[in-house]
Amino acid sequence: GNGWNVKLFDVPVGGPIIFAFLNSFIDDGFTTVKAIQVSSGTIIVFLSYLIVKNIFSRKIALLSQIFIAMNPRLEFLSISALNELLPIALIFLSLYFITKRNLLQRNLFLVGVLVGISFMIRYQALFVLVGILLYVLLRDKKIKKNLVNAIIIFSVFFVMITPLLGYNYFTHGVLLDADQ
């Protein structure tokens, strides 16, 4: 059908903009969302191995990947036409970068960008950002370096979400509007 009668409740405008942009290439909204969901589910399963391998051993990583792949909730969300898995896949990608042994400046930048994009799709990514910042602050005993790393991540995140906050403020008069 047409996109004029579609309304997504309790989501920021980032997700619908991404879906509309991708739909301009495919020209079938249902297929677009299903392709995003299946791709995101695949990315989550693949990255789960890499994230756990960065922290533990390969055997534990393989076992955790099997648990995630066999999760019925992930299976259900992968075949449903919802907007749930894309922000989770972006969060998993940011977790991959933050759990690397050698944390580089570009990794910090990518974490801020990915969590910022995820926030623009679903506001719950803010809670993940808090966890990531705590992880960075408590990562090792280099307090000044960890504080600078946390500030970099938060600054990039804030720059990424500024257009959404501006849109919400100038359109609806509030910073976080979830029912547009």
N, C-alpha and C positions, 0 to 999 in steps of 0.2 A: 504494500500500500504506500501511501504517501507519508512523509515524515512530519507533517504538520500536526497530526493528531497524536503524536507520541509524547508522553510525559514521563520522565524518570524522577521518582520521588526520593528524597533524602540523599541526593548525591550532588557534589559540586559540578560545575559546568565543564571541567576538564575531560571527564569520561565521554560525555556526549559529543564534545568537539573532536576527540580522537576517533570515536566510532563514525562520526559523519565524514571526517576526512578520509578514513580508510574505505568507507562505503562509496565515496566518489569514484574509486577505482573498480570496485566489485559490482556496485549498483544492485545489491540485494542485501538489505539490512540483516536479515536472519542469518544468511551465510557469512556475512562479515563478523557478526558477534560469535557465531559458532567457531569460525576459524581462529578468532582471537582466543576463545576459551580453550580449544584443543591445543593450540600452540603454547598458551600459558601453562596449562597442565603439564605438557611435555617439558617445558623449561624448568618448572618447579621440581619435577622428578630428577632431571639431569643435574640441576644445581644442588639438590640436597646431598648428593654424593660428594660433590666438590667442597661444599661447606663443611661437612662433617669430617672429610679427609684433611682439611686444613687444621682442624682441632684435634682429631683423634687419629686412629690408624685406618688403613684401607678396609680391613675386615669389618670394623664397626661402621664405617661409611657405607659399605655395601649392605649391611644389615639394616641400617636406617633408611637407605634408599628403597629397600624392599618394603619396609613398613609404610613409607610414604606412598609408594606406588600402589600398594594394596589398600590404601585408605578409601573406604566407600564414599566418604564425603568429597574427596578430591575427584573420584570417578563421577559422582553425580554432578558436581560443578563443571567438570570438563565437558559434559555433554549437554549442559543447560545453556540457554541463551540469557545469561546474566552478566553483570559487570564486576564480578567478584575476583576472578583469577588474575587479571592483568595487573592490578596493584600488588597482589601477593607475589607474582612473578618478578615484578620490579624490586620488591623488598628482598626477595631471595637473591637477586642479582647484587643488590647492595650488601647483603650479608656475606656473599662470596668475596667481594672486594675488601670488606672490613676485617675478615678473618684471615687474610693472607699473612704469612709470617713477616715479610718485609713490607710494611705499610708505607707507600709512597704518597707524595702530594696529590698526584693524579687520582689515586684510589680514593682519597678523602673527597676530592672534587666530585668524582663519579657517585660516591655514596650520597652526597648532598643533592646532586641532580636527580638520581633515581628515586630517593625518598620524596623529594619535592614533586616529581611527576606523579608518584603514587598518591601523594596527598591531594593533588589536583583531581584525582579520580575518586578517591575515598578518603574522608577525613581521618579514619582510624590510623593512618600512617603516622600521625603525630605521636601516638603511643610508642610505635616502633622507633621513631627518632629519639625519644627519651631513653629507651633501652640501648640504642646504639651509642648515644652520648655517654651514658654511664659505663658501657663497655670500654669505650675509648679512654675515659678518665681513669678507669681501674685496670687497664691493660697491663701496665708494668709500673715500676717505681719512678719513672721519669715524669714527674708531676708537671713541670713547665711545658715539656714537649706534648704531653697528653692534653693539657689545657689548650694549647695552640691548635692541636688537631681537632679538638671538639669545637673550638670557635670557628675553624675553617668549615667544618661540616655544617654547623648551624648557619653560618653566613651564606653559604651556597644554597642551602635549603630555603632560607628566607628570601633570597633573590629569586629563586625559582617560583615561590608561591606568591610573590608580590603582585603579579598580574591578576591572580584569582582574588586576592584580598581587595585590590583596587576595584575590580569589577563588582564584587559583592557590595562594597561600600558605596560606590557611586550609583549602582543600580537599585539596591535594596536598603541601603542605610546601615548595614551591619557588616562586620568583617567575615563572619562565617555563617552563610545562609545555606541551609540544606534543603529547602523546599521552594524551588523556583518555578 
